[in-house]
Amino acid sequence: MKNIRKVKQVKRLIRQVSQLYEQNRYAEATELALQAYNLALQYVRPDHPVFEACLDNLGLLYFEMGKYSLAEPLYRQLLEIRQKRHGESHPDIATSLNILAGLYYQTGDYARAEPLYLQALAIRRAAFGDTHPDVAQSIDNLALLYSELGKYAQAEALYKEALIIWRTALGDIHPDVATNLDNLALLYYKMGQYAQAEPLYTQALLIRQTCLGETHLDVANSLNNLALLYKSMGQYARAAPLYQRALTIRRSILGETHPDVGLVMNNLGSLYHEMGEYVQAEEYYQRGLTSMRSSLGETHPLTLQCLSNLGSLYREKGEYAEAQSLYQRVYIAMQATLGDEHPDVAKSRMHRQKCFAAGDWHPCAGLWAKLILSWQRVWIPWDRSTRQWVTTSRPKH
């Protein structure tokens, strides 16, 4: 009798979590999802659908809040439960594979993400045929990965294939269509095809505002990306208010220390940096750095990118000692991550020695920047020409 009461309590918590999630109240939802999960551990069988829901909810919330290391074991456990129940070719297996691949994508572990995306796509094609929305979602996810890997021709073909499926199945005004358009625009942006990117970004933003409202996180993503495009085109007056709107939305939903909040702060810092407004640039770089340190730690590539950006600002201001100190920290982290024998580390060490031998930071600062950029290209989805991050859509399930 006690177990039945506890299971009912878990179900009530799950419903509350769902409501809070739909309202973007992630912190409150996570607290209740953790309560539900802990109760389920004591009173619900691991193969029960209620237990699966607890794993899925808590994992999704950790994913949305950027706590990927906490989400991964939950989703691995969920995959194992589903494999035992359904075998290897059930659509639920494809969903779990997509989730795990998305976690690896978000952390830059593309080599682990690709085979999972391919496996999920194969399962969905076999189960649903070639024109099902779930197939389109898998195609979109794979295209997103190939875009990050620089395989632009493959990514473009996949995005266009998925867009045909989305529009046929869902119509032109749907959030999933907007995501596809946003991703395709990002691809054109990376290829330097700004004239093709702008109408797609604008169309995606309008669809998201229509379907999701003005304060949804996907709207913030569209604002961030459109702002980056305008900044790259030299249209600073159009970029700044879009970044500010994106920052307001993200901060209100995710809090000050979420990585996505840090990213848009970095982007604002980069905008003011390029405009020569160094006081505002430093303020936003520092705030972005604080967010990254708090959420990702001192040695995460995104944290190090913020350090590098701040170093570049100090260098341009003539504050060479401060710049040298920051670049030195990035070098040490690069050495620890890639090892002494990595070619980029070897080059960095050589030029570092020349800088110190010369006793003059300024003539060699550009070499440091180039070396740091070459390292970051391996690790993070970053717009190399602007020291800013585009918001790549999170892979969906």
Secondary structure, 3 states (H helix, E strand, C coil): CHHHHHHHHHHHHHHHHHHHHHCCCHHHHHHHHHHHHHHHHHHCCCCCHHHHHHHHHHHHHHHHCCCHHHHHHHHHHHHHHHHHHHCCCCHHHHHHHHHHHHHHHHCCCHHHHHHHHHHHHHHHHHHHCCCCHHHHHHHHHHHHHHHHCCCHHHHHHHHHHHHHHHHHHHCCCCHHHHHHHHHHHHHHHHCCCHHHHHHHHHHHHHHHHHHHCCCCHHHHHHHHHHHHHHHHCCCHHHHHHHHHHHHHHHHHHHCCCCHHHHHHHHHHHHHHHHHCCHHHHHHHHHHHHHHHHHHHCCCCHHHHHHHHHHHHHHHHCCCHHHHHHHHHHHHHHHHHHHCCCCHHHHHHHHHHHHHHHHCCCHHHHHHHHHHHHHHHHHHCCCECCCCECCCCCCCCC
